[in-house]
Amino acid sequence: MTDDPEATLKKAEEFALSALRSDPNDQMMRAQLGYTLKDLAGAYLRQGRSARAQQAMDDAEATFTEVLIANPLDASALNGLGNLRAMRGDPDGAIDYYERATNVEPEYTFAWYDYALSLDAKYERSGRKDFATLQKLAGVVVKVLELQTADGQIQRLPDAALKYIFKLKDQILGEVERVKAAH
């Protein structure tokens, strides 16, 4: 195993491409390729290689779009496109995709989590003044926590993500109560 995330992601990309050559209609593998390309873009961004990151994001977007052409209700591809919008600094675009993904698959924990992150980004951009976004964020955070405590839940968030959601819940729900009390 290598400690180089880029090398690991490149191997994952090669594997997915090889699998797609064997079965070009495997949309789950195509979606996985989209996520691998998205993760590769993130690695390039962290390294300051913005041109390569943009190309990887464009490739990921094209890949997720191919999945949606085959199945317009593929929640994973919708979530992946939301992730790309978030990476590009477009929380409104991301929110649209996350709403669509969670409508298609209401138990999709990772889409709900990503939805919460983008709502939080939108709320922060508003200078913490957009009460409608705050209320929506509160509801989404509660949904994430409900999914995490549901019996038989198989999509468990990593500990750091769960810790962030608990912190966000306390902050957001307190803020909702303060705003309601002020009105």
Rosetta blueprint (number, residue, H / E / L):
1 M L
2 T L
3 D L
4 D L
5 P H
6 E H
7 A H
8 T H
9 L H
10 K H
11 K H
12 A H
13 E H
14 E H
15 F H
16 A H
17 L H
18 S H
19 A H
20 L H
21 R H
22 S H
23 D L
24 P L
25 N L
26 D L
27 Q H
28 M H
29 M H
30 R H
31 A H
32 Q H
33 L H
34 G H
35 Y H
36 T H
37 L H
38 K H
39 D H
40 L H
41 A H
42 G H
43 A H
44 Y H
45 L H
46 R H
47 Q L
48 G L
49 R L
50 S H
51 A H
52 R H
53 A H
54 Q H
55 Q H
56 A H
57 M H
58 D H
59 D H
60 A H
61 E H
62 A H
63 T H
64 F H
65 T H
66 E H
67 V H
68 L H
69 I H
70 A H
71 N L
72 P L
73 L L
74 D L
75 A H
76 S H
77 A H
78 L H
79 N H
80 G H
81 L H
82 G H
83 N H
84 L H
85 R H
86 A H
87 M H
88 R L
89 G L
90 D L
91 P H
92 D H
93 G H
94 A H
95 I H
96 D H
97 Y H
98 Y H
99 E H
100 R H
101 A H
102 T H
103 N H
104 V H
105 E L
106 P L
107 E L
108 Y L
109 T H
110 F H
111 A H
112 W H
113 Y H
114 D H
115 Y H
116 A H
117 L H
118 S H
119 L H
120 D H
121 A H
122 K H
123 Y H
124 E H
125 R H
126 S L
127 G L
128 R L
129 K L
130 D L
131 F H
132 A H
133 T H
134 L H
135 Q H
136 K H
137 L H
138 A H
139 G H
140 V H
141 V H
142 V H
143 K H
144 V H
145 L H
146 E H
147 L H
148 Q H
149 T H
150 A L
151 D L
152 G L
153 Q L
154 I L
155 Q L
156 R L
157 L L
158 P L
159 D H
160 A H
161 A H
162 L H
163 K H
164 Y H
165 I H
166 F H
167 K H
168 L H
169 K H
170 D H
171 Q H
172 I H
173 L H
174 G H
175 E H
176 V H
177 E H
178 R H
179 V H
180 K H
181 A H
182 A H
183 H L
